[in-house]
């Protein structure tokens, strides 16, 4: 995903944190993924939450969710971390901030 020039961590997080609370729950993950046509099982969502929720509060903060999408290679991680949001205004769909090809790859990650 890092190689997609329109992909950024701010817009990914905004797909799940639509109320701008600064965190997202399992229900937020389920709703955000459903909105882009991905329907994970409850077990898959639990595994995702367990893996990335570092402090165990059952709420993914921005930095915790970013760990799921950031490359392990420092060069690519730095490239992704420098990108700002593409979202200039409220969109009709949660993934409208990405190009169609990026949307497909994002869905395929799940």
N, C-alpha and C positions, 0 to 999 in steps of 0.2 A: 504494500500500500504506500510505502514511503516514496516510491518512484512515481506515483500519481501526483502531478503538480498541484491539483486542487484539493488533495486530501490533507486535512489538518485535524489536530486533536480537539480544538475548541468546538468545531461543528459536530464532531462525533459525540462529544459530551452533551452538547445542546440537544441532540436527538433524543437523549434520555432524560435530561433535566429540563423539561419544558417550563417548569415553574421558577427556574433560576434560584433554586434553594442552595445550590452548591454541593448537592449529593443526589444519588439516585438509589432507589430500592430495587428489589427483585421485580416488583410490579412495574416500576418505571422501565426496567430492562425489557420486560415482557411486552409492554405497550409500545415501546420504541421499536423493538424488533418486529412486532406485528405490523406496525405502520409501514415498514419497508418490505413486508412480505416474507419475513422469517418467523417461524413458529417453533421455537425450541421447547423441549419438554421441561417440566418442573425440575427434574433431576439435572438436566443440562444447565439450567439457570442456577441451581444450588451449587453445582461444581464451579461455575464461573465465579459466583459470589465468594465461595470459600477460598478459591485460589487468589483472588485479587483484593479482597477486603483484609488489609493488613492489620487493622486494629480490632477486628471482630465485632464492629458495631452494626453490621448488616446494612450499611449504607456506603456506597462507593463514592468517594470524593474524586475530584478531577484527577489528581495524581495517581490514584489507585486504578481508575479506569484507563488512564493513559498507558499504564504498564502493559495492558492487554494489546495495545496497538503499536507500541514503540519497538523498533528493531533492537536487537541485542548489540549489534555492531555500533560502536560509538560514532562513526562517521554518519551513518544513516539516521541514528537517533538524534544527533545534533541537527541534521538537515530538517527533520520533521519538527523538532522543538522550536525552530526558528519561524515556522509558518504561522501566519495570523489567520483569522476567520475569513471565510468567503461570504458569509451571511451578512448582507447589507440591510436587509429588511425582513419582516415576517414572511415566511413562505407558506404555501399551501400544503406541501408535503415536507416531512422531516428531513428527507435526504435531497431536497431541491438545491442545496448548496454545493453538490458535487456533480461532476459530469456523469452522463449515463454509464460509461465504462467503469468509472470508479464505484458507482452504486452497485453494479453487478459484482464487482470484486468484494465489496463490503458485505453484501449478502452471502457470498460464497465463503467468507471467513467463518460464518456460523454453521 
